[in-house]
Amino acid sequence: MSRAEALQMASSQSLDLVEVSPMAEPPVVRVMDFGKFLFEQNKKAHAAKRKQKQIQVKEVKFRPGTEEADYQVKLRNIVRFLTEGDKAKVTLRYRAVSSFTKTSAGVSCRGFLRISPPIRWSSRIR
């Protein structure tokens, strides 16, 4: 079908002539309502965006003197956060009188060294 015939057919039906595959030989075109097509594309994109899971960073704070029962509760919460697909951030909080060393931090975070990826010792709160 020639280009002129295709344009005539599209205009007689009050539709648009849309090029589907320009690289094909001969180029492939389709007779459709382009405004409706764009609306449906935006609707699909909006529905896909709404179904996405938002990953949040959940923070759990510990002090050197955290009791064992509290430690277990916080550990359970961290495992729950990770299984739900969120990220977990563990913060060790020291008071000003406590000396901060990597060894004392390792002792106070006990079981996290077993279950966590390598720890970055980047933030020091004074």
Salt bridges, closest charged atoms under 4 A:
GLU68 OE1 - ARG110 NH1 3.06
GLU84 OE2 - ARG80 NH1 3.82
ASP86 OD1 - LYS53 NZ 3.49
